């Protein structure tokens, strides 16, 4: 996984074809985005630090609008 921008993460999260879940433990929160059961991106929030990660080739999921 590599670092991605917040806008790219939000575009993945708001896509109706993707599912996401959240997990919180102490002061760490993780949001994972899945497409067809595969993890494609995640957001890790720890205290005041926020990092966005995407799999290699995540860009194809930004514009993928298949039915």
C-alpha positions in Angstrom: 0.0 0.0 0.0 1.1 3.5 -0.7 0.0 6.9 0.5 -2.8 8.6 -1.4 -4.6 11.9 -1.1 -7.7 12.5 1.0 -9.7 13.4 -2.1 -8.8 10.1 -3.8 -9.8 8.2 -0.6 -13.2 10.1 -0.4 -13.9 9.3 -4.1 -13.3 5.6 -3.3 -15.4 5.8 -0.2 -18.4 7.5 -1.8 -18.5 5.0 -4.8 -21.7 2.9 -4.5 -19.8 -0.2 -5.7 -17.5 -0.2 -2.8 -18.1 -1.3 0.8 -16.3 0.0 3.8 -16.0 -0.9 7.5 -14.5 0.8 10.6 -12.5 -0.5 13.5 -11.7 1.5 16.6 -9.3 0.5 19.3 -8.1 3.0 21.9 -7.1 6.2 20.1 -6.6 4.5 16.8 -9.4 4.3 14.1 -9.1 2.4 10.8 -11.5 2.7 7.9 -11.1 0.0 5.2 -12.6 0.2 1.7 -13.3 -3.0 -0.2 -14.2 -3.8 -3.8 -15.4 -7.4 -4.6 -14.1 -8.5 -1.2 -10.6 -7.1 -1.8 -9.1 -4.4 0.3 -8.3 -1.4 -2.0 -7.8 1.5 0.5 -7.7 2.3 4.2 -7.5 5.4 6.4 -5.7 5.3 9.7 -6.3 7.9 12.3 -4.1 7.9 15.4 -4.5 10.8 17.8 -4.2 13.9 15.5 -2.4 12.0 12.7 -4.5 10.9 9.6 -3.0 8.8 6.8 -4.6 7.5 3.7 -3.4 4.4 1.9 -4.3 2.7 -1.4 -3.2 -0.5 -3.1 -1.0 -0.3 -6.2 -3.3 0.6 -9.1 -6.0 2.1 -6.9 -6.6 4.7 -9.7 -8.6 2.2 -11.8 -11.2 2.1 -9.0 -11.6 5.9 -9.1 -13.2 5.9 -12.6 -14.5 2.3 -12.8 -18.3 2.7 -13.2 -19.3 -0.8 -14.3 -22.8 -1.9 -13.4 
